[in-house]
Amino acid sequence: MFVVLGVLGIFLPILQGILFLAVGFYLLSLESPWAHRKIEQMRVKYPRFGATFDQARDRAARYARKLRKLTR
């Protein structure tokens, strides 16, 4: 869902596309070794991406905690 929102956000000015993509790929990387490798390659090639990714990872962790609390 986050990856789709990220792609839409690239074209729509009201969504933060890069942030949604980063959150989506972080969540995907938890289960997919391919996504995890791609994220690490991007972090090395584009250091500024690392800061955006860290911010997205923190947001995703907060969302995950909120979802866990709601499902209990």
Secondary structure, 3 states (H helix, E strand, C coil): CHHHHHHHHHHCCCCCHHHHHHHHHHHHHCCCHHHHHHHHHHHHHCHHHHHHHHHHHHHHHHHHHHHHHHHC
